[in-house]
């Protein structure tokens, strides 16, 4: 069993995913966190002055929001499928709905369709309430082939 698979299994058992996030440098750079709430995974991007794109508002940089949402979808898919590696992004489409203010941002993902090689994930990001999203996105991923024994 690879180090990656061992970390994934340990994360599932503990319901604590920081060890997986440590494998992705960008997750550490922007500060992504992941927690299990019931059967759902909830992703958090803590307020961080280094993530500000417009200091006059101040507002989170749109690229940071996009990166947070894409990373959340990939991690959600990884955790949900138990893939032997992080899924590869094929396509990502994002709709910005409101400015991301300088405060914590949350994201929830839903696997809309999953085949043997490709999966489609919907992502919603919000700050105040989930009913008032700041952005929504759709992502398509190429899934890793299972390791042959």
Secondary structure, DSSP 8 states (H G I E B T S, - for coil): --HHHHHHHHHHHHTB-HHHHTT-HHHHHHTEEEEEETTEEEEEE---GGGEEETTTTEE-HHHHHHHHHHHHHHHHHHHHT-SS--EEEEEEEEE-S--BSS-EEEEEEEEEE-SSEEEEEEEEESS-TTSEEEEEEEEEE-------
